[in-house]
């Protein structure tokens, strides 16, 4: 089975993106496949997990069964990361299923941080960046989150979720979440005269480091950033960074090494292996670490298609 056929033998969340990004299928065919995300497979399963109070697994950022003293516990089954997943799936934001789910979130869901309404955000840039992407995708504004991100950028151009506790050096992880969120907010019509300069500084932070190297000496900042993962959650890696710049259509030459790193990871069948799974409780199981990944193959192929285009 060739790679595209293998990718099409999957969930609607993957199939419609393969049709749109790799085969240039007619818009009506793409739209018909995309509409299935709300009613079939992974998307329908995550939608069905929402309670009447808008929550999934009893919590906003973390499941309700995790006690407060385990605040850093990795778990992905609560509301925030479930919404991030629905955005990745490409759930039609105007579908009845999406509107019902988002109405419940807007009316009921509050952050554990200080009880803030979900679409107003809280304080950490990695959280606000992802939530701003979600708000922008579903037409829920997000201006307050954008304002918080603009104000919380550090002097080196990026962000760090520990800044409120004294951190003064930016993090790849916090920065990719923030720049994704701000760009998505701008694409959705968000307008703040400071936002463009702010997000460009964040992108420059990533570009200066080639997406995975220290600016000071060029060494690899963290080997895990060279390992491709999905779902990405709040973590940065080279493929996530390349996907961001693909969406911006910014072919900066400083991305070339990251591109070739990703290109070199293809196996003999032209597929990419899941190298790093961010483990934790989930609502939907996807793929196994160490095995070919349809998600990563889709993401890698569309990055390479973009980069290699004349």
C-alpha positions in Angstrom: 0.0 0.0 0.0 1.5 3.4 -1.0 1.8 6.1 1.7 -1.2 8.2 0.6 -3.5 5.2 0.4 -2.2 4.2 3.9 -3.0 7.6 5.2 -6.5 7.5 3.7 -7.2 4.2 5.5 -7.7 6.1 8.7 -10.0 8.3 10.8 -11.9 11.2 9.1 -9.8 13.6 11.1 -6.7 12.4 9.1 -8.5 11.6 5.8 -9.9 15.1 5.2 -6.5 16.7 5.8 -4.7 14.2 3.5 -7.3 15.1 0.8 -6.8 18.8 1.3 -3.1 19.0 1.8 -1.5 16.1 -0.1 -3.9 15.2 -3.0 -5.5 18.6 -3.8 -8.9 17.0 -3.9 -11.9 19.1 -4.9 -13.3 21.3 -2.1 -16.6 19.5 -2.0 -14.9 16.1 -1.4 -12.7 17.6 1.4 -15.7 19.2 3.0 -17.8 16.0 2.9 -15.0 14.1 4.6 -14.4 16.8 7.2 -18.0 16.9 8.2 -17.6 13.3 9.4 -15.3 14.4 12.2 -18.3 15.4 14.3 -20.2 12.2 13.9 -17.6 9.4 13.4 -14.4 8.1 15.0 -12.2 10.1 17.3 -14.0 13.4 17.0 -17.4 11.9 17.9 -15.9 10.1 20.8 -14.3 13.2 22.3 -17.5 15.2 21.8 -19.5 12.5 23.5 -17.3 12.7 26.6 -18.4 16.3 27.4 -20.7 16.6 30.5 -23.6 19.0 30.7 -21.4 21.4 32.7 -19.0 21.6 29.7 -16.2 19.6 31.4 -14.4 16.5 30.3 -13.1 14.1 32.9 -14.3 16.5 35.6 -11.8 19.3 35.1 -10.5 22.2 33.0 -6.7 21.9 32.7 -6.4 18.6 34.6 -9.0 15.9 35.4 -11.1 16.4 38.5 -9.7 13.3 40.1 -6.2 14.7 40.4 -5.7 16.3 43.8 -4.3 19.9 44.0 -1.0 18.8 45.4 -0.3 16.9 42.1 -0.8 19.9 40.0 2.0 19.1 37.6 0.7 15.6 36.9 0.6 14.9 33.2 -2.9 14.0 32.1 -4.6 15.0 28.8 -8.2 13.9 29.3 -9.7 17.1 30.8 -11.4 20.0 28.9 -8.4 22.1 27.7 -6.4 19.4 25.9 -9.6 17.8 24.6 -10.5 21.1 22.9 -7.0 21.3 21.5 -7.5 17.9 20.0 -10.8 18.8 18.4 -9.0 21.8 16.7 -6.3 19.4 15.4 -9.0 17.1 14.1 -10.5 20.0 12.1 -13.9 19.8 13.6 -16.1 22.2 11.7 -16.5 25.1 14.1 -20.0 25.9 12.7 -21.3 22.3 13.0 -24.2 21.9 15.5 -22.0 19.5 17.6 -19.2 22.1 17.9 -21.6 24.9 18.7 -23.3 22.9 21.5 -19.9 21.9 23.0 -18.5 25.4 22.8 -21.6 27.0 24.3 -21.3 24.7 27.3 -17.6 25.7 27.7 -18.3 29.4 27.4 -21.2 29.3 29.9 -19.7 27.0 32.5 -16.0 26.2 32.4 -13.6 28.0 34.7 -9.9 27.7 35.1 -8.5 26.1 38.2 -6.0 29.0 38.6 -8.5 31.6 39.9 -11.9 30.7 38.5 -11.5 32.8 35.3 -13.9 32.0 32.4 -12.2 29.6 30.0 -12.1 32.0 27.0 -10.5 34.7 29.1 -7.5 32.6 29.9 -5.3 32.5 33.0 -1.7 33.5 33.5 0.7 30.9 32.0 1.7 31.6 28.4 1.8 27.9 27.4 -1.8 27.5 28.6 -3.0 30.8 27.2 -1.4 30.2 23.8 -3.2 26.9 23.3 -6.4 28.3 24.7 -6.1 31.3 22.3 -5.8 29.0 19.4 -8.9 27.2 20.6 -10.9 30.5 21.1 -9.8 31.8 17.7 -10.7 28.5 15.9 -14.2 28.4 17.4 -14.9 32.1 17.0 -14.8 33.0 20.7 -12.6 36.1 20.6 -9.7 35.6 23.1 -8.7 39.3 23.3 -7.9 39.1 27.0 -5.6 36.1 26.4 -3.9 38.0 23.6 -3.4 41.0 25.8 -1.9 38.8 28.6 0.5 37.2 26.1 1.6 40.6 24.7 2.3 41.8 28.2 4.1 38.6 29.4 6.8 38.3 26.7 10.3 38.3 28.1 13.2 40.5 27.0 14.8 37.8 24.9 11.8 37.6 22.7 10.0 34.5 23.9 7.9 33.3 26.9 8.4 31.1 29.9 5.5 29.7 32.0 7.7 30.1 35.1 8.2 33.9 34.5 5.8 34.7 37.3 8.1 32.8 39.6 11.2 34.6 38.5 12.3 32.9 35.2 13.9 35.4 32.9 15.0 33.1 30.0 12.4 31.9 27.5 11.4 28.4 26.9 10.9 26.7 23.5 7.7 25.1 24.8 6.1 28.2 26.1 7.1 30.2 23.0 5.7 27.9 20.4 2.4 27.8 22.2 2.3 31.6 22.4 3.2 32.3 18.8 0.7 29.8 17.5 -2.0 31.3 19.6 -1.2 34.9 18.6 -1.0 34.1 14.9 -4.3 32.1 15.1 -5.9 35.1 16.9 -4.7 37.5 14.2 -5.9 35.2 11.4 -9.3 35.2 13.1 -9.4 39.0 13.0 -7.7 39.9 16.3 -6.2 43.4 16.2 -3.7 44.8 18.6 -1.0 47.2 17.3 1.6 45.5 19.6 0.7 42.0 18.7 2.6 41.8 15.4 5.9 43.0 16.8 5.4 40.7 19.8 4.7 37.5 17.8 7.5 38.3 15.3 9.9 38.6 18.2 8.8 35.1 19.4 9.2 33.7 16.0 12.7 35.2 15.8 13.5 33.5 19.1 12.7 30.1 17.5 14.5 30.9 14.2 17.7 32.1 15.8 17.9 28.7 17.5 17.0 26.7 14.4 14.0 25.3 16.3 16.2 23.1 18.5 19.6 24.6 19.3 21.0 26.9 22.0 21.8 30.4 20.6 24.9 30.6 22.8 26.9 27.6 21.4 24.7 25.9 18.9 24.3 22.7 20.9 21.0 20.8 21.0 18.9 22.4 23.8 17.0 19.1 24.5 17.3 15.9 22.5 13.5 15.4 22.9 13.0 18.5 20.7 14.6 16.5 17.8 12.2 13.7 18.3 8.8 14.1 16.7 5.7 13.6 18.7 1.9 13.6 18.4 -0.3 14.8 20.0 2.0 17.7 20.9 0.1 19.0 24.0 2.3 21.9 25.3 5.6 20.4 24.1 7.8 21.9 21.4 9.6 19.7 18.8 11.1 20.4 15.4 8.0 19.2 13.4 5.6 21.3 15.5 7.9 24.4 14.8 8.0 23.6 11.1 4.2 23.3 11.0 3.9 26.8 12.5 6.2 28.3 9.9 4.4 26.4 7.1 1.1 27.9 8.1 2.9 31.3 8.1 4.5 30.5 4.7 7.7 31.7 6.1 10.6 29.8 4.4 13.4 31.2 6.5 16.8 29.6 5.6 17.4 29.0 9.3 14.7 26.3 9.2 16.7 24.2 6.6 18.5 22.0 9.2 15.2 21.2 11.0 13.6 20.4 7.6 16.4 18.0 6.7 16.3 16.4 10.2 12.6 15.6 9.7 13.2 14.5 6.1 15.8 12.0 7.3 13.4 10.4 9.7 11.3 8.8 6.9 11.5 5.0 6.8 12.0 2.9 3.7 8.2 3.0 3.1 8.1 6.8 3.3 6.5 6.8 6.7 7.4 8.5 10.0 7.7 6.8 13.3 6.2 8.1 16.6 9.4 8.8 18.5 8.2 10.5 21.6 4.7 9.9 23.1 3.8 12.4 25.9 2.2 9.9 28.2 -0.8 10.5 30.4 -4.5 9.7 30.7 -6.4 10.3 27.5 -9.9 10.1 26.2 -8.8 8.6 22.8 -5.9 6.4 22.1 -4.0 7.1 18.8 -0.8 5.4 18.0 2.1 3.6 19.7 5.6 4.9 20.3 8.1 3.3 18.0 5.6 2.4 15.2 4.8 4.3 12.0 2.4 7.1 12.7 -0.3 8.4 10.3 -0.4 11.7 12.1 3.3 12.3 11.9 3.5 11.1 8.3 0.7 13.6 7.3 2.4 16.4 9.2 5.9 15.7 7.8 4.7 15.2 4.2 2.8 18.5 4.1 5.8 20.4 5.6 8.1 18.9 3.0 5.6 19.6 0.2 5.5 23.2 1.3 9.3 23.5 1.7 10.2 21.9 -1.6 7.7 23.8 -3.6 9.2 26.3 -6.0 
